[in-house]
Amino acid sequence: MLKLNHKKLEACKPAIIHVKDIYALTIIFPKEEQLGLTSQLKPACVSAASNIAEGSAGNSPAERKRFFEIAGSSVVEIDRQFEIIVALEIVKLENLEEINSQLNQIFAMLSSLIKSQIPS
């Protein structure tokens, strides 16, 4: 693997853990959800982690900000999918506490990264 700056970025670590946790979570989903929510959650969490990395490699503040915004949109998508899996009673809300806490942490870090790209 390459030794790139994004690996030092604080938001990258929880994003990778979040990918692992979401993949583990989707294992317990009913088979009929493999083409439904599972196929939505997995790409969204990978997109968030990938766009954080791409943002850190951006050539300008505007480019970095755009990738961080895309990652933030993926985090919002994951949040909505969590609401859906709770509403469908696939997973209980209390069983999502840790993974939801990670999601909030990632979103807060992304918000800070986005704000840091705005010229003063």
C-alpha positions in Angstrom: 0.0 0.0 0.0 1.1 3.5 -0.7 2.2 5.9 2.1 -0.1 8.7 1.4 -1.3 11.7 3.5 -4.9 10.5 3.9 -3.7 7.7 6.1 -2.6 10.3 8.7 -5.9 12.1 8.5 -7.9 11.6 11.7 -11.2 11.0 9.9 -9.8 8.0 7.9 -9.4 5.7 10.9 -13.0 5.7 12.1 -14.2 5.5 8.5 -12.3 2.2 7.9 -13.6 0.8 11.2 -17.1 1.9 10.2 -16.8 0.0 6.9 -15.8 -3.2 8.8 -18.7 -2.7 11.2 -21.3 -2.1 8.5 -20.1 -5.2 6.6 -20.4 -7.2 9.8 -23.9 -5.7 10.5 -25.3 -6.6 7.1 -24.4 -10.3 7.7 -27.4 -10.6 10.0 -29.8 -9.0 7.5 -32.5 -11.3 6.0 -31.5 -12.9 2.7 -34.1 -10.8 0.9 -32.2 -7.6 1.9 -29.0 -8.7 0.2 -30.2 -6.8 -2.9 -31.9 -4.1 -1.0 -30.5 -2.4 2.1 -27.2 -4.4 2.1 -26.5 -3.3 -1.5 -27.1 0.3 -0.4 -25.2 0.3 2.9 -22.0 -1.3 1.7 -21.3 1.1 -1.2 -22.3 4.1 0.9 -19.8 3.3 3.7 -17.0 2.5 1.2 -17.8 5.8 -0.7 -17.5 7.8 2.6 -14.1 6.3 3.4 -12.9 6.6 -0.2 -14.0 10.2 -0.6 -12.2 11.2 2.6 -9.0 9.7 1.1 -9.6 11.4 -2.3 -10.3 14.7 -0.5 -7.1 14.6 1.4 -5.2 14.2 -2.0 -7.1 17.1 -3.6 -5.0 19.8 -5.4 -6.9 22.8 -4.1 -9.1 23.7 -1.1 -12.2 23.7 -3.4 -11.4 20.2 -4.7 -10.7 18.8 -1.2 -13.9 20.5 0.1 -16.0 18.8 -2.7 -14.7 15.3 -1.9 -15.3 15.9 1.8 -18.9 17.0 1.0 -19.5 13.9 -1.1 -18.2 11.8 1.9 -20.6 13.7 4.1 -23.5 12.9 1.7 -22.6 9.3 2.0 -22.7 9.5 5.8 -26.1 11.1 5.6 -27.2 8.2 3.3 -26.0 5.7 5.8 -27.8 7.5 8.6 -31.1 7.3 6.6 -30.5 3.6 6.0 -30.1 3.0 9.7 -33.5 4.7 10.2 -35.0 2.4 7.6 -33.5 -0.8 9.1 -34.9 0.2 12.5 -38.3 1.0 11.1 -38.4 -2.4 9.3 -37.3 -4.0 12.6 -34.3 -5.6 11.0 -32.1 -4.2 13.8 -33.1 -2.6 17.1 -32.0 1.0 17.7 -30.2 0.1 20.8 -28.1 -2.4 18.8 -26.9 0.4 16.6 -25.6 2.7 19.4 -21.9 2.1 18.8 -22.0 2.1 15.0 -24.2 5.2 15.1 -21.8 6.9 17.5 -19.0 6.2 15.0 -21.2 7.7 12.2 -21.7 10.9 14.3 -18.0 11.1 14.9 -17.2 10.8 11.2 -19.8 13.4 10.3 -18.4 15.8 12.8 -14.9 15.3 11.5 -16.0 15.8 8.0 -17.8 19.0 8.9 -14.6 20.3 10.4 -12.6 19.3 7.3 -15.1 21.1 5.1 -15.0 24.2 7.1 -11.2 24.2 7.1 -11.2 24.3 3.3 -13.1 27.6 3.2 -10.7 30.5 2.7 -10.8 33.1 5.5 
